[in-house]
Amino acid sequence: MTMRELAKLANVSISTVSKAFHDADDVSEETKKHLSETIGIPYEKLITMDDAEITAYIEQKNGKKRK
């Protein structure tokens, strides 16, 4: 799942997804938690992961790999 796909699924902008992953102060806690629930990773763990780890987690959870 790309940031673009996650943004569309969560009904937020790509910028919001990126900022949430980097724990930006201008993204509400509610939005951050909504994104983490959308991809199934607890927010406290999500902000400690890099992009490759997030992608691998999602792929493993979904049982598929990106092409």
Secondary structure, 3 states (H helix, E strand, C coil): CCHHHHHHHHCCCHHHHHHHHCCCCCCCHHHHHHHHHHHCCCHHHHCCCCHHHHHHHHHHHHCCCCC
